Structure formats: C-alpha cells, structure tokens
Amino acid sequence: MQTYIAMLRGINVSGQKKIKMVDLRAYLEELNFLNIQTYIQSGNIIFDHAQVDPGILEDNIKEKVLEKYGFEVPTTVKLPSEFNYVLNNNPFLKEHDMDPKRIFVTFLYEIPAAEYIEKLKEVDYTPEEYILDGKNIFFFSPHGYGKAKMSNNFFENKLKVFATTRNWRTVNKLYEMANEK
C-alpha cells in the first residue's frame, strides 16, 4: 500500500462545483481507495491505494467526479515525498524568512514549456514574488492571496498548464496527515 495526497481544483468555491466531502469519500471507496481522509472542504484527500502511477489515480478521481456530479475537476495526486520536498525547499522560508501566512504553493500538473516560463519571467507584480521549481511554484503575497494578482488562474494562463494552489498551513497539514497513517 502507498499513501497518496490528492488535490481537486476549484470545488466548493463561491457556490461552484459543490461536492460534500462525506460523499466524495464514499465514491472513492468504490475505486478501492482505503483509509480516506479529507481536509477542509476544498478537495484535499489523503488515502491509501495499491502502488500505481499517480496519473492513473488522477484519471480515476476525475472520471468518478464526472460520473457522480456531471462536471470535470482538474485533479493532481502527489506522493508524501513530493510534499516533503516542498516543505524542505521553500526558498521564502530558507532564504528570505517571510511570514508563512503569506506563502502559498501552486502545484502544476505538468512541467510547463520553456517558452511559457520565459514569458512569465517578463511579468513583475512586485511586491508579490514567485519561484518556479519544476512542477511547484512557491508564491509570496504580502497582502494576502485574495488580493494577489498572481493567482492560480494567472499561473495557469501564463504557463498553459492546470494548477491548484494551497496555503502553507494546508501544505503542512496534508503532509502531516499523510504521515500519521
């Protein structure tokens, strides 16, 4: 058995794409997911499953949501080791000692094309800062995420990949929950 962390993008936000976590847990049990836990209502799921490619699990979750709710939800599945990497390599904490309440991680569903990365480098919304690290974007927004110009949609549009963003507290909590199993 392997523990996984799934993140669904854009559910239960402003009354859109409503999914009750108790129902979602039941539907995932139909996919042979075990020890399912959810964290808050924004589509954070920790579960155990036989060791398979996370991409297969992403597809299974997306198909189940489409079947049960009639809408598509971009989904990414990560291993706890990927969260461990993020937690231990946050440059805003290591090098700049910034307020963790203003730090976010945008998880990209794939590595963006070099041409889009170059175009992103041309954008400057100081004092907001980001650091792209493979499939992760470490993001600092001194005025909070609600006022950020570099939102999840911004990164998706510039990099032409799906993404989902979590605050630093949630990233820590998901890793903690995955390791309590």
Stockholm file with secondary structure:
# STOCKHOLM 1.0

chainA/1-181         MQTYIAMLRGINVSGQKKIKMVDLRAYLEELNFLNIQTYIQSGNIIFDHAQVDPGILEDNIKEKVLEKYGFEVPTTVKLPSEFNYVLNNNPFLKEHDMDPKRIFVTFLYEIPAAEYIEKLKEVDYTPEEYILDGKNIFFFSPHGYGKAKMSNNFFENKLKVFATTRNWRTVNKLYEMANEK
#=GR chainA/1-181 SS CEEEEEEESSCSBTTBSCCCHHHHHHHHHTTTCEEEEEETTTTEEEEEECSCCHHHHHHHHHHHHHHHHSSCCCEEEECHHHHHHHHHCCHHHHTSCCCGGGEEEEEESSCCCHHHHHHHHTCCCTTCEEEEETTEEEEECTTCGGGCSSCHHHHHHHHTSCEEEEEHHHHHHHHHHHHCC
#=GC SS_cons         CEEEEEEESSCSBTTBSCCCHHHHHHHHHTTTCEEEEEETTTTEEEEEECSCCHHHHHHHHHHHHHHHHSSCCCEEEECHHHHHHHHHCCHHHHTSCCCGGGEEEEEESSCCCHHHHHHHHTCCCTTCEEEEETTEEEEECTTCGGGCSSCHHHHHHHHTSCEEEEEHHHHHHHHHHHHCC
//
